[in-house]
């Protein structure tokens, strides 16, 4: 059985990505990051998601990007809550410098140890069009890097970064996940949950999620604080 | 003054690289990693080296590659001590999967926060010919990745990875460092120091270092356990 390293955040995109990797016949090795997030609840969601979808193993890499500062998800600056339509050209303040580059670098290291050549990441160029490291050009550049960066690459492994969600809408992702048996009640998306761990229902991430379920004609099974 | 992120391990290559970045007029931001090394002494050497050469700031990123296993420097397998000439085609067992990819990813993140476009790394394709991620092809692929991976790159920053040592012999590096005032007594190279922190004088790294000083006609100022 071919092995793949699958990045799992605990959100619904990575849950669907993990389900797709399993459907495609891979033995999935789930990799999550604890990168100075404000909410440990994300870590717990990642554990539940990986276990529920049958990941063969699950590793957590603790990486502290707060030593550099510079992002809404790692600093104590306010998470945006707005009705304004975001300028598609603008890079959101929730952008974390080089985050997916760092994530894929770790995935590549684990691949080499496992003898795997496949990495799955739930990057999406539709809802996250502002993130440079969610675009096909980035994914392609990383594949080219992997080929020359590693012992395995030099010895002939062809690394492939799978991005099954890259051109899907949030509604498509939710429909696909539901079709593959993802239990969305285990997932967590909110940037700004309550002390009890309830999703706020108002941040960008909650709004995109709720609108996705609405478009998909499905019910979001998680409880929200403000609804 | 232009800023640069400079990777500093505490060894003589990175000390010379840092001195070169300062000579070239950069304000140097030193970045070191604590990646589950067996020897905290490397961390202390990095601090001394960065301070002595006038780094503007110094950050340590704690990254634990032991969660994946797979290398002599992170696992408890024996460090090679041998007189045998290494096959130039062979990748040493001290190779750490994707290590420089991970290191440069962190450097890239800090660059974005600092508004810097320059990274210095003491990669060397002569003495470390077996490491895929010490070759010009790797460095070039990482520059191409940086251009598409980041907000800064998308907005026009041209990232450059400086590898001033890439084709220098160890003797050349030592001569260059000495010329630029590097205090080699502050540096640490040994893979297998004694409990007191003395270099063993027998591991690959010590042997390359000692031979380098010999070829350069200079005296290695650090004490050794076995000589």
Contacts between the chains, C-beta under 8 A, distances in Angstrom:
chain1	res1	chain2	res2	distance
A	59	B	67	4.9
A	59	B	68	7.0
A	60	B	67	7.4
A	61	B	63	7.4
A	61	B	64	6.9
A	61	B	67	6.2
A	62	B	62	7.3
A	62	B	64	6.5
A	63	B	61	7.4
A	63	B	63	6.2
A	64	B	61	6.9
A	64	B	62	6.5
A	65	B	109	6.3
A	67	B	59	4.9
A	67	B	60	7.4
A	67	B	61	6.2
A	68	B	59	7.0
A	68	B	109	5.5
A	68	B	110	4.7
A	68	B	113	4.6
A	69	B	113	5.7
A	70	B	112	6.8
A	70	B	113	3.8
A	91	B	151	4.9
A	91	B	154	7.5
A	95	B	151	5.8
A	96	B	109	7.8
A	97	B	108	7.3
A	97	B	109	4.3
A	97	B	110	7.8
A	97	B	111	7.9
A	97	B	112	3.7
A	97	B	113	5.8
A	97	B	150	6.6
A	97	B	151	7.2
A	98	B	105	5.6
A	98	B	106	7.6
A	98	B	108	4.4
A	98	B	109	3.8
A	98	B	112	6.4
A	98	B	149	6.2
A	98	B	150	6.1
A	99	B	109	7.6
A	100	B	149	7.2
A	101	B	105	4.5
A	101	B	108	6.2
A	101	B	109	7.8
A	101	B	145	6.8
A	101	B	146	8.0
A	101	B	149	4.7
A	101	B	150	7.9
A	102	B	102	7.2
A	102	B	105	4.3
A	102	B	106	6.5
A	102	B	109	6.5
A	105	B	98	5.6
A	105	B	101	4.5
A	105	B	102	4.3
A	105	B	105	4.6
A	106	B	98	7.6
A	106	B	102	6.5
A	108	B	97	7.3
A	108	B	98	4.4
A	108	B	101	6.1
A	109	B	65	6.3
A	109	B	68	5.5
A	109	B	70	8.0
A	109	B	96	7.8
A	109	B	97	4.3
A	109	B	98	3.8
A	109	B	99	7.5
A	109	B	101	7.7
A	109	B	102	6.5
A	110	B	68	4.7
A	110	B	97	7.8
A	111	B	97	7.9
A	112	B	70	6.8
A	112	B	97	3.7
A	112	B	98	6.4
A	113	B	68	4.7
A	113	B	69	5.7
A	113	B	70	3.7
A	113	B	97	5.8
A	132	B	148	6.5
A	132	B	149	6.2
A	132	B	150	5.8
A	132	B	151	5.8
A	132	B	153	6.8
A	132	B	154	4.7
A	133	B	149	5.0
A	133	B	150	7.4
A	135	B	148	7.2
A	137	B	148	4.7
A	138	B	145	7.5
A	138	B	148	4.9
A	138	B	149	5.3
A	141	B	141	7.7
A	141	B	144	5.6
A	141	B	145	4.4
A	141	B	147	7.8
A	141	B	148	5.1
A	141	B	149	7.0
A	142	B	145	6.1
A	142	B	149	7.8
A	144	B	141	5.6
A	144	B	144	7.1
A	144	B	145	7.7
A	145	B	101	6.8
A	145	B	138	7.5
A	145	B	141	4.4
A	145	B	142	6.1
A	145	B	144	7.7
A	145	B	145	5.0
A	146	B	101	8.0
A	147	B	141	7.8
A	148	B	132	6.5
A	148	B	135	7.1
A	148	B	137	4.7
A	148	B	138	4.9
A	148	B	141	5.1
A	149	B	98	6.2
A	149	B	100	7.2
A	149	B	101	4.7
A	149	B	132	6.2
A	149	B	133	5.0
A	149	B	138	5.4
A	149	B	141	7.0
A	149	B	142	7.8
A	150	B	97	6.6
A	150	B	98	6.0
A	150	B	101	7.9
A	150	B	132	5.8
A	150	B	133	7.4
A	151	B	91	4.8
A	151	B	95	5.8
A	151	B	97	7.2
A	151	B	132	5.8
A	153	B	132	6.8
A	154	B	91	7.5
A	154	B	132	4.7
